[in-house]
Amino acid sequence: FIPLKKRARIARGKGGKIFLSLHCNASKNQRSRGAEVYFLSDAKTAEAAEVAKRENAVLDLKTNGADSSRLDPELDGIVSGLLSTQFLKESQDLSALICMEIAQTVTGVENRGVKQANFYVMRGTMGTMPSALVEMGFITNLSEEKRLRSTAFQKKMAEAIYREGLKNVAAGAN
């Protein structure tokens, strides 16, 4: 396990051209299903805000709420807003292409669309590259959990994500 705080730092340190964060979603509704792709921006829906809140909560669990390196909430919001706008269009386009590729090539995956939310893991790129967070399915849905464990499904999903990521790098994404 690589902590959220360290993931984007690794990408920045290696001169990454795009940042992709792969996740498995969860919901209180065990019938929730499908894949969705996020780009970094303020959440436009309550559902997107809730997903980001759950993902970001991992940070508080790891530090018991005492992460001394985090900025104060007001300053953190200003910095986050500035960082998210640098590659906003590229991140939105990347997310849309990944979402479309998954929907077209990975059989049986419901397309939940592209959404925007304020994920801590993507803020860590510090505005140095386009980023996307892919929720590949719901571990709280028994049939999706089984599929998420399947090597064949993992490979199909990875190939779909890779194809669009590679196209973006080849096209000159900073």
C-alpha positions, 0 to 999 in steps of 0.5 A, a space after each residue: 500500500 502506498 499512502 495517498 500523500 506519497 502517490 502523486 509525489 512519486 509521479 512528480 518525482 519521476 517526471 510523470 506526464 499524466 497521473 492515474 489513480 485506480 480505485 474500487 468504489 463502495 456504497 451503502 446500496 449493494 446494488 450500486 454498480 459500474 465504473 466512473 472516472 473523476 477529474 480534479 475540480 470542486 464536486 458538482 453533485 452531492 454523490 461526487 462529494 460523498 465519494 471524494 469525502 470517503 476516499 479522502 477520509 483514508 488520510 484522516 484514518 492514517 493520521 488520526 486526524 493529526 496530519 501536521 503537513 496539511 494546510 489550514 482548511 481555508 488555505 488548502 481550498 485556495 491552493 487546491 482551486 489554483 492547482 486544479 485549474 492548470 490542467 483542468 481541460 486536459 484532465 476532463 478530456 482524459 477522463 472522458 476518453 478513459 470512460 468512453 474506452 472502458 464503456 466500449 471495450 470492457 463487457 458488462 460494465 455500466 457507464 456511470 460517466 465522468 464526474 468531478 470532485 476534490 480528491 486529495 490524491 489528485 491534488 498532490 500532483 501540484 498542477 504539474 500534469 493532467 490527472 484522473 481517478 478511475 472507480 473501476 466498480 463497486 466492491 460492495 456489489 457481490 457480482 462486481 466484487 467477484 469480477 474485480 477479483 478476476 485477472 481477466 477483468 483486471 487486464 481488460 480494464 487496465 488495457 482500456 485505461 492504458 490505451 487512452 493514457 498512452 494516447 494522451 502522452 503521445 499527443 504531448 500531454 505535459 
